[in-house]
């Protein structure tokens, strides 16, 4: 069992992460890494409303367990959805209902309508969960300070592991505000991003792929997850983009675009019409661009240094070009304390100044 006495350290680190890195679902990986030492779990997941406003059933999912992520295709099968409704108080797709009724962390047993033994005999468990070696979980619906739902954090344990104890689940409660702050989308963070990869896909105007570049082969599963299947029709969101292209007035200069945001970053998809070859129907070129948060990259770089908490925070602001008075204001400490931590940081890393520090970090401010 994790030492719950060290949860204040988890709260401090997660609060620091929320303050430093802005917010968004792309922070789920470092969040789970920070949370795991304090609330023991084998795999984590984050399920949040999709880009089109988060209506019932439009979900983005991040699953640490690859087998569980692969099972998302089967999850949306009508038979599985009926079984889920029979077994659980509410479906994951009913996020609005969860926001209204689920407050605080919950154990699996609190979410079930039926005895645990009946869950183990169900198609839902044997098709989706047993192949992924999932036996127990705890969940927490995250909200903004204004009460708007952000998403659901889920922690899993494997077969053979003990169920989550009430004391462990309750320990998530004081972390809720920081977890929500880390995962709540931030427009500031969206602007502080850089192009990571680009690709091209050619499709018919009816949504049938004709050709895909190697770059798009890699990008499409990141952007659309289980909704993208090689050789099948395009995902519904992309088909909607093509319908907008078809209905667009010929005098419109701006091509239609689709913006997606999930745990893999920001994706912009732009559709342009291609002139038909002789004897062929019109087609469309879909340009896809993935942008990645610079803050996420910086968190990954700093993680490798394994710095104490205060030096970690100081290193963040140094990397972003802050002066010592600005850092003092950000960290709510005196300038003398900033100088002390900076000297400790540079001594620890064996560097003589900010330029050497940034070079070692591999970072350009």
C-alpha positions as CSV (number, residue, x, y, z in Angstrom):
1,X,0.0,0.0,0.0
2,X,1.4,3.4,-0.8
3,X,2.5,5.6,2.1
4,X,-0.4,8.0,2.3
5,X,1.6,10.1,4.7
6,X,3.6,11.4,1.7
7,X,0.4,12.6,-0.1
8,X,1.2,16.2,0.8
9,X,4.3,15.8,-1.4
10,X,2.0,14.7,-4.2
11,X,-0.2,17.6,-3.7
12,X,2.7,20.0,-3.8
13,X,4.2,18.5,-7.0
14,X,0.8,18.4,-8.8
15,X,0.0,21.9,-7.7
16,X,3.4,23.0,-9.1
17,X,2.7,21.2,-12.3
18,X,-0.7,23.0,-12.7
19,X,0.9,26.4,-12.1
20,X,3.9,25.8,-14.3
21,X,2.6,24.0,-17.3
22,X,-0.8,25.5,-18.0
23,X,-3.3,22.8,-18.7
24,X,-4.7,20.3,-21.2
25,X,-5.2,16.6,-21.8
26,X,-1.7,16.4,-23.2
27,X,-0.4,16.5,-19.6
28,X,-2.0,13.2,-18.7
29,X,1.2,11.2,-19.1
30,X,3.4,13.3,-16.7
31,X,0.3,13.6,-14.4
32,X,0.0,9.8,-14.1
33,X,3.8,9.5,-13.6
34,X,3.6,12.0,-10.7
35,X,0.5,10.3,-9.2
36,X,1.6,6.7,-9.3
37,X,4.1,6.7,-6.4
38,X,1.4,8.0,-4.0
39,X,-1.7,6.1,-5.1
40,X,-0.5,2.7,-6.4
41,X,-2.0,1.6,-9.7
42,X,-1.0,-0.5,-12.6
43,X,-2.4,1.7,-15.4
44,X,-4.3,4.9,-15.7
45,X,-6.8,6.4,-18.2
46,X,-8.4,9.7,-19.0
47,X,-11.7,10.0,-20.8
48,X,-12.9,13.5,-21.7
49,X,-15.4,15.2,-24.0
50,X,-14.5,15.4,-27.7
51,X,-13.7,18.5,-29.7
52,X,-17.3,19.0,-31.0
53,X,-18.7,20.1,-27.6
54,X,-18.7,16.9,-25.7
55,X,-22.2,15.7,-26.4
56,X,-23.2,12.3,-25.1
57,X,-21.1,9.6,-26.7
58,X,-18.3,11.9,-28.2
59,X,-15.3,10.9,-26.1
60,X,-11.6,11.2,-26.4
61,X,-9.7,8.5,-24.6
62,X,-6.2,8.0,-23.3
63,X,-5.4,4.5,-22.0
64,X,-1.9,3.6,-20.6
65,X,-2.9,0.0,-21.2
66,X,-2.5,-0.7,-24.9
67,X,-4.9,-3.6,-24.8
68,X,-7.6,-1.4,-23.2
69,X,-7.0,1.3,-25.8
70,X,-7.4,-1.3,-28.6
71,X,-10.7,-2.4,-27.1
72,X,-12.3,1.0,-27.5
73,X,-13.6,-0.1,-30.9
74,X,-15.5,-2.9,-29.2
75,X,-16.6,-0.6,-26.4
76,X,-18.8,1.4,-28.8
77,X,-20.5,-1.7,-30.2
78,X,-24.2,-1.5,-29.3
79,X,-24.1,-4.8,-27.5
80,X,-21.4,-3.7,-25.2
81,X,-23.2,-0.4,-24.5
82,X,-26.3,-2.2,-23.5
83,X,-24.3,-4.4,-21.2
84,X,-22.6,-1.4,-19.7
85,X,-26.0,0.2,-18.9
86,X,-27.1,-3.0,-17.2
87,X,-23.9,-3.3,-15.1
88,X,-23.1,0.3,-14.1
89,X,-24.9,3.3,-12.7
90,X,-24.1,5.2,-15.9
91,X,-22.1,4.8,-19.0
92,X,-18.8,6.6,-19.6
93,X,-20.5,8.2,-22.5
94,X,-23.0,9.9,-20.1
95,X,-20.4,12.4,-19.0
96,X,-23.0,15.1,-18.3
97,X,-24.8,12.7,-15.9
98,X,-21.5,11.9,-14.1
99,X,-20.7,15.6,-13.7
100,X,-24.2,16.1,-12.0
101,X,-24.1,13.0,-9.8
102,X,-20.5,11.8,-9.1
103,X,-18.7,14.0,-6.6
104,X,-15.4,12.9,-5.2
105,X,-13.5,9.7,-6.0
106,X,-15.3,6.4,-6.3
107,X,-14.4,2.7,-6.0
108,X,-15.6,0.2,-8.6
109,X,-18.2,-1.2,-6.2
110,X,-19.8,2.2,-5.8
111,X,-20.3,2.5,-9.6
112,X,-21.9,-0.9,-10.1
113,X,-25.6,-1.7,-10.2
114,X,-24.9,-5.4,-9.8
115,X,-22.6,-7.6,-7.5
116,X,-19.0,-7.8,-8.6
117,X,-19.3,-11.5,-9.3
118,X,-22.0,-10.7,-12.0
119,X,-19.6,-8.2,-13.6
120,X,-17.0,-10.9,-13.9
121,X,-19.5,-13.1,-15.8
122,X,-20.6,-10.4,-18.2
123,X,-19.7,-9.9,-21.9
124,X,-18.5,-6.4,-21.1
125,X,-15.9,-7.8,-18.7
126,X,-14.8,-10.7,-20.8
127,X,-14.6,-8.9,-24.1
128,X,-13.1,-5.6,-22.9
129,X,-11.5,-5.9,-19.5
130,X,-10.3,-9.4,-19.1
131,X,-7.9,-9.3,-22.2
132,X,-6.5,-6.1,-20.7
133,X,-6.0,-7.7,-17.3
134,X,-8.2,-5.2,-15.6
135,X,-9.8,-6.3,-12.3
136,X,-10.3,-3.2,-10.1
137,X,-10.5,0.5,-10.6
138,X,-11.2,3.9,-9.0
139,X,-12.5,7.0,-10.8
140,X,-12.7,10.7,-10.2
141,X,-14.8,13.2,-12.3
142,X,-12.8,16.4,-12.6
143,X,-14.4,19.8,-12.8
144,X,-13.3,23.4,-13.3
145,X,-13.7,25.8,-10.2
146,X,-17.0,26.9,-11.8
147,X,-18.3,23.3,-11.8
148,X,-17.9,22.5,-15.6
149,X,-16.9,18.9,-16.2
150,X,-13.4,18.4,-17.7
151,X,-13.1,14.6,-17.9
152,X,-12.9,11.4,-15.9
153,X,-9.6,10.1,-14.4
154,X,-9.5,6.3,-14.0
155,X,-6.9,4.2,-12.2
156,X,-6.7,0.4,-12.8
157,X,-5.3,-2.6,-11.0
158,X,-4.6,-6.0,-12.5
159,X,-5.9,-9.4,-11.7
160,X,-4.3,-10.6,-8.6
161,X,-3.9,-7.1,-7.2
162,X,-6.0,-6.2,-4.2
163,X,-9.0,-3.9,-4.7
164,X,-8.6,-0.2,-4.0
165,X,-9.2,0.5,-0.3
166,X,-11.4,3.3,0.8
167,X,-8.5,5.1,2.4
168,X,-6.6,5.1,-0.8
169,X,-9.5,6.3,-2.9
170,X,-10.3,9.1,-0.3
171,X,-6.7,10.2,-0.6
172,X,-7.4,11.4,-4.2
173,X,-9.9,14.0,-2.9
174,X,-7.4,16.6,-1.8
175,X,-5.6,16.3,-5.2
176,X,-8.8,17.0,-7.2
177,X,-8.3,20.7,-7.8
178,X,-4.7,20.3,-8.9
179,X,-5.6,17.3,-11.2
180,X,-8.3,19.4,-12.8
181,X,-6.0,22.4,-13.2
182,X,-3.4,20.3,-15.0
183,X,-5.9,18.7,-17.4
184,X,-8.2,21.7,-18.0
185,X,-7.5,23.1,-21.5
186,X,-5.6,26.3,-21.6
187,X,-5.5,28.7,-24.5
188,X,-2.2,30.1,-23.3
189,X,-0.7,26.7,-23.5
190,X,-2.1,26.2,-27.0
191,X,-0.3,29.3,-28.2
192,X,3.0,28.1,-26.6
193,X,3.3,25.2,-28.9
194,X,5.4,24.2,-31.9
195,X,4.8,22.1,-35.1
196,X,5.9,18.6,-34.4
197,X,4.8,16.8,-37.6
198,X,2.8,17.2,-40.8
199,X,1.2,14.8,-43.3
200,X,-1.1,14.5,-46.2
201,X,-4.1,12.3,-47.0
202,X,-6.0,12.1,-50.3
203,X,-9.6,11.0,-50.2
204,X,-12.8,11.0,-52.2
205,X,-15.4,13.6,-51.4
206,X,-17.5,10.7,-50.0
207,X,-14.8,9.9,-47.3
208,X,-13.0,7.0,-48.9
209,X,-9.1,7.2,-48.5
210,X,-7.2,7.0,-51.7
211,X,-3.6,7.7,-50.6
212,X,-1.9,8.5,-47.3
213,X,1.7,9.7,-46.7
214,X,3.9,7.9,-44.2
215,X,3.7,10.9,-41.9
216,X,-0.1,10.8,-41.9
217,X,0.1,7.0,-41.3
218,X,1.7,7.9,-37.9
219,X,-0.5,11.0,-37.2
220,X,-4.0,9.7,-37.9
221,X,-4.0,7.2,-35.0
222,X,-2.7,9.9,-32.7
223,X,-5.4,12.4,-33.8
224,X,-8.4,10.0,-34.0
225,X,-7.5,7.0,-31.8
226,X,-9.8,4.0,-32.2
227,X,-11.9,6.0,-34.8
228,X,-9.1,5.7,-37.4
229,X,-8.9,2.3,-39.2
230,X,-6.5,1.9,-42.1
231,X,-8.5,1.3,-45.4
232,X,-11.9,2.0,-43.8
233,X,-14.0,5.2,-44.3
234,X,-12.7,8.3,-42.7
235,X,-13.7,9.1,-39.1
236,X,-17.1,11.0,-38.8
237,X,-15.3,14.3,-37.9
238,X,-13.3,14.2,-41.2
239,X,-16.3,13.3,-43.2
240,X,-18.0,16.4,-41.8
241,X,-15.0,18.4,-42.9
242,X,-15.4,17.1,-46.4
243,X,-19.1,17.9,-46.4
244,X,-18.2,21.5,-45.5
245,X,-15.8,21.5,-48.4
246,X,-18.4,20.3,-50.8
247,X,-21.0,22.8,-49.7
248,X,-18.5,25.7,-49.6
249,X,-19.2,28.6,-52.0
250,X,-16.7,28.7,-54.8
251,X,-15.8,32.3,-53.9
252,X,-14.7,31.4,-50.4
253,X,-10.9,31.6,-50.2
254,X,-10.4,30.0,-46.7
255,X,-10.5,26.2,-46.8
256,X,-12.5,24.5,-44.1
257,X,-10.5,23.4,-41.0
258,X,-10.9,21.0,-38.1
259,X,-9.2,21.4,-34.8
260,X,-8.7,18.5,-32.5
261,X,-7.1,18.4,-29.0
262,X,-6.3,15.3,-27.0
263,X,-3.5,13.6,-25.0
264,X,-1.2,13.6,-28.1
265,X,-1.3,17.4,-28.7
266,X,-3.2,19.7,-31.0
267,X,-4.2,18.7,-34.5
268,X,-5.2,21.0,-37.3
269,X,-6.8,19.4,-40.4
270,X,-7.4,21.5,-43.6
271,X,-9.3,20.2,-46.6
272,X,-8.7,21.5,-50.2
273,X,-10.4,20.3,-53.3
274,X,-8.3,18.6,-56.1
275,X,-9.2,18.9,-59.7
276,X,-10.5,15.7,-61.2
277,X,-8.3,13.6,-63.5
278,X,-9.9,12.6,-66.8
279,X,-12.7,10.1,-66.1
280,X,-12.3,10.4,-62.3
281,X,-14.4,12.0,-59.6
282,X,-13.2,15.0,-57.6
283,X,-11.0,14.3,-54.6
284,X,-9.8,16.2,-51.6
285,X,-6.4,16.7,-50.0
286,X,-6.4,16.7,-46.2
287,X,-3.4,18.3,-44.6
288,X,-2.8,17.4,-41.0
289,X,-0.5,19.2,-38.6
290,X,0.4,18.1,-35.1
291,X,1.5,20.8,-32.6
292,X,3.1,19.8,-29.3
293,X,3.2,22.0,-26.2
294,X,6.6,23.4,-25.4
295,X,5.7,23.1,-21.8
296,X,5.2,19.3,-22.1
297,X,8.7,19.1,-23.7
298,X,10.2,21.1,-20.9
299,X,8.5,18.9,-18.3
300,X,10.0,15.9,-19.9
301,X,13.5,17.5,-20.1
302,X,13.3,18.5,-16.4
303,X,12.1,15.1,-15.4
304,X,15.4,13.6,-16.5
305,X,17.3,15.9,-14.1
306,X,15.5,14.5,-11.0
307,X,15.6,17.9,-9.3
308,X,14.2,18.7,-5.8
309,X,10.8,20.5,-6.0
310,X,12.1,24.1,-5.5
311,X,14.9,23.6,-8.0
312,X,12.5,22.1,-10.4
313,X,10.2,25.1,-10.3
314,X,13.2,27.5,-10.6
315,X,14.6,25.6,-13.6
316,X,11.2,26.0,-15.3
317,X,11.2,29.8,-15.0
318,X,14.9,30.0,-15.9
319,X,14.2,28.0,-19.1
320,X,11.4,30.5,-20.0
321,X,13.7,33.4,-19.6
322,X,12.4,34.9,-16.4
323,X,14.5,37.4,-14.5
324,X,15.2,36.8,-10.8
325,X,12.7,39.4,-9.6
326,X,10.0,37.8,-11.9
327,X,10.9,34.3,-10.6
328,X,10.6,35.6,-7.0
329,X,7.2,36.9,-7.7
330,X,6.1,33.7,-9.4
331,X,7.4,31.5,-6.6
332,X,6.3,33.9,-3.8
333,X,9.8,33.9,-2.3
334,X,12.5,36.6,-1.9
335,X,15.1,37.4,-4.5
336,X,17.8,36.2,-2.1
337,X,16.0,32.8,-1.9
338,X,15.9,32.7,-5.7
339,X,19.6,33.3,-5.8
340,X,20.3,30.6,-3.3
341,X,18.2,28.0,-5.2
342,X,19.8,29.1,-8.5
343,X,23.3,28.5,-7.0
344,X,22.2,25.1,-5.7
345,X,20.8,24.2,-9.1
346,X,23.9,25.2,-11.0
347,X,26.2,23.4,-8.5
348,X,24.1,20.3,-8.8
349,X,24.3,20.3,-12.6
350,X,27.9,21.5,-12.8
351,X,27.1,24.5,-14.9
352,X,28.4,28.1,-14.7
353,X,25.4,30.1,-15.8
354,X,22.0,30.1,-17.5
355,X,23.4,29.5,-21.0
356,X,25.2,26.4,-19.9
357,X,22.1,25.2,-18.0
358,X,19.9,25.7,-21.1
359,X,22.5,23.9,-23.3
360,X,22.5,20.9,-20.9
361,X,18.7,21.0,-20.9
362,X,18.6,21.1,-24.7
363,X,16.2,24.1,-24.5
364,X,15.8,27.3,-26.4
365,X,13.8,30.0,-24.6
